[in-house]
Amino acid sequence: MALEALYSTLGQYDASEFTRQLESIISQTETDLGIRWGDGSFLPSGAKLLDEALVNDNLRWLSQPPYHNALAPFQKGLSGFLQAQRDPSKLTDAVRDMYEALEAMAKVITGKANRDLSANRQLFVSKLGLSQHYAKMLNDYIDYANEFRHGVESGSPRIPPTPQEVEGFIYATGLFLRLALQSTT
């Protein structure tokens, strides 16, 4: 966090030099730290090809208007996933944040800003033009996220997600965001 705060105070030239130096340091570590530096913050490193297509591309695309409301929870979910290495309770938060990112995107795509994704799911599927198989995947995604988003029934313990599940959920979010963004072009 201290390096992220320092970065935010640097000018354009100093920030690019800082980024170059920090990326060099990270690349020279003897063991994989599980992090990478991107756009002024530490992010979890995962599968490089998936990260580029489902995380980095989405970060760039979501920074464009009208998608800003999806960008903040997407970034927050990535940050929560990174923090979960020290505090596993953040895994549930990462799932919630990723879901909020897709929900914000669904509001843009459907034009239904006052409806949550659970209530919007059929219209969202329709607007994306998803096949029945992808529609089922999206519905399962929504059902999974709602287990963490909404309270559990009394007497039922909430089973936290594993880091591997959350990483997969992040990539699934990236896939659905990508499909949504492509439906607008």
PyMOL commands that set and color helices and strands:
alter all, ss='L'
color gray80, all
select helices_A, chain A and resi 2-9+12-27+48-62+68-83+90-110+117-128+132-149+163-183
alter helices_A, ss='H'
color red, helices_A
select strands_A, chain A and resi 35-38+41-44
alter strands_A, ss='S'
color yellow, strands_A
deselect
rebuild
show_as cartoon
